[in-house]
Amino acid sequence: MYRGAVQYESLEFGAEESGEKAPPENPLPELSVVVEGADQAPHLLCGGQQEDRKPHSSSPHWLCQSVRRDDPHLSSQHKGYASEHKDQLSRLKLRDPEFYKFLQENDQSLLNFSESDSSEDEGQQPHSLPETLEPGPLCLVQEASEEGDEDEDGVSRGLKGKKRDSVPVTLAMVERWKHASKHLTPRLFHEVVQALRAAVATAQGDQEGAEASKFQVTDSAVFNALVSFCIRDLLGCLQKLLFGKAPKGSSRVQQPSSSPLWGKLRLDVKAYLGSVIQLVACVAETTVAAALLQHVGNSVPYFLTFPRQCRMLLKRMVTLWSTGEETLRVLAFLVLSRVCRHKKDTFLSPVLKQMYITYVRNCKFTSPSALPLINFMQRTLTELLALDTGVAYQHAFLYIRQLAVHLRNAMTTRRKETYQSVYNWQFVHCLRLWCHVLSTMCPSEALQPLIYPLAQVVIGCIKLVPTARYYPLRMHCVRALTLLSERTGVFIPVLPFVLEVFQQVDFNRRPGRMSSKPINFAVVLKLSKVNLQEKAYRDGLLEQLYDLTLEYLHSQAHTIAFPELALPAVLQLKSFLRECKVANYCRQMRQLLEKVQENADHICSRRQRASFGVSSQQAVDAWEKQTREEGTPLTKYYSQWRKLRDREIQLEISGKEQLEDLDFPKIKRPKLGDKKDEDRVEFKDLFDLDSDEDGTTDFSERGMPGSSGAQQRAEDEDEDGSSSSEASHLEDGGPDAEAGLVPLELWLLAQGPEDELQDLQLSEEED
């Protein structure tokens, strides 16, 4: 990573929301509600002495508020405690019949009163405070939370609530939730969100979060079913709950905060979005992650409602955009694009900054497999910069100036360290990025002033170290300048940097060594001294010169000054053809020269029929536009050549380079003579043979092997040792051969297994 380009601080997506604090999600489950009368002592309406009692999910909280709201009215009336309590319960029966039924089933003592309680309470003296106060239950809870003590059961008694037993989620529960979600209610949505939070905590290995949750998910099948239900069905049911059925044909995105039920669902939706972000971070399977990202893309309106969750989402999406699998990169970019399109003022500039820093960080190394991903980041980052030209100008001006500062330091200090800060992949890819941005967003009045300084930085990079070892870097810079000149219509003198190479390299010189594979200039910045001596270097260099000359002249083929512009190239190519003695090189350049001259003649013939002067800019522009639409000989040839060239590049990237990178083991085959010598030494003790020829021991027609005496007689008869006479003698099988076998020789031959003798003969026949 070159110095300075990534020294900016990374974007803090995790900042707190401005002016917005969420209330605690788990209030104290067993708070006592106090009703204060005019002359009576406080009494507990619903105490916490019954430990087996399960508090209601929402009704006790609401009951406390209703009682406190009626306290001033109750204090003004002198009634007995029983009568006051009956009035409260009667109102409770009307306002919350569900909780009233819960009290009837679990605690009848709160509902059954006698009138004698009222008279007894009225006859009592007013309550007076004692001299010393004993600590109450709430104080004990606070002390226990501060000291970190635990009770006998090992359950923490902090202010955030007692630890409760987690309910294990089963497949039946998930199926029941799925069927009930067709008519989704806030309570059902709350339960599903709590179950999803427990599942995410388990997947992340967060033991504390899993224990504190209401539910517990430990089975993988349950986890998959729950996540699948949330991704596929829950969002649609939530949308239906908030807005009902969406009108047909309406493409307008409805804001969730505009729903009347948003106040009840806000905290649960916020918790759900946080769980989804955590789930995206911990899922490793590509298909599951892709489904999650599609779900996130559909949930963007909900994320936009919560700035903090939206920042967390953007931070995660930038990471996937730069390092994820190909499908995940595309889906992550779609989420980034959708968020930035809806809220440009808030998120566009921070996202562009973080994406640029991430792009530079991931361009440090370039290979055939990484090059398509780098090109993808270039195109997508350009698309986001095109959303707002004002923001794009700010970022482009800042980072182009940064590149210019690095180049200036390298030109003034002339040290190896400063050269390395410019001649690296990160610097080159940044130049390519901004050339691509300016050429794509052209015409743009805001970005037009940046074309000249960017072109000067690229030209300065070429001239910094103009040696043969950095020819690949020169090729990258020339391509960037060609693209910038073609798309913006600004003339940039690119051709001299290409023609200069013809004069500096001697293509007639014999190569010092032969190379095993060609040089891929697309993924190389610097050549070694050994590469400069290889034949593959000159072959690849001439091919690059052909491509670059054709690409630049094609970009200027329709201009009215093409004959004068192409004249230096024509002269240089003719000089090269006169001096070069390599037939393959001359054939390529002669074809290019013919096409350039043909296009120059075509432009000259059209200029002669023109009736306007050179000073008429509008007429010249109209003439060039018409010439481009009609086409020129060079443009027609370039279109065909480009198709073939792209196909060749794709084949090289997909197969050739990947196979060459593999280190295949080399099979070393022994020579035939060496193997025979080894076999002869190995079996010397087993077979006492005097013949120099292998394979002389054979079986006769009767199945009896020939003896050594028979072989000796065959050698005596034919002193030349011809193999044909020996073979005919051994294959005779007559009485003479059998007469030469003595019992001792037969016994010796019988000692060795016939299988080993047959294996030896077959192996020699294969060799």
KACORSUL-V745901 format. One record per helix or strand of 2 or more residues. SS is the DSSP state (H for helix, E for strand). FROM is the first residue (numbers start at 0). LEN is the number of residues. If there is no record, write none. Layout:
BEGIN
ss: <SS & SS>
from: <FROM & FROM>
len: <LEN & LEN>
END
This chain:
BEGIN
ss: <E & E & H & H & H & H & H & H & H & E & H & H & H & E & H & H & H & H & H & H & H & H & H & H & H & H & H & H & H & H & H & H & H & H & H & H & H & H & H & H & H & H>
from: <33 & 42 & 58 & 70 & 80 & 96 & 107 & 115 & 136 & 166 & 170 & 185 & 206 & 214 & 219 & 255 & 261 & 285 & 299 & 306 & 325 & 343 & 367 & 388 & 415 & 424 & 449 & 467 & 494 & 520 & 528 & 534 & 561 & 582 & 616 & 632 & 671 & 707 & 722 & 734 & 742 & 753>
len: <2 & 2 & 11 & 6 & 15 & 10 & 3 & 8 & 11 & 2 & 13 & 19 & 6 & 2 & 24 & 3 & 21 & 13 & 6 & 17 & 17 & 18 & 18 & 25 & 5 & 16 & 15 & 21 & 10 & 3 & 4 & 21 & 18 & 26 & 14 & 29 & 11 & 10 & 8 & 5 & 9 & 13>
END
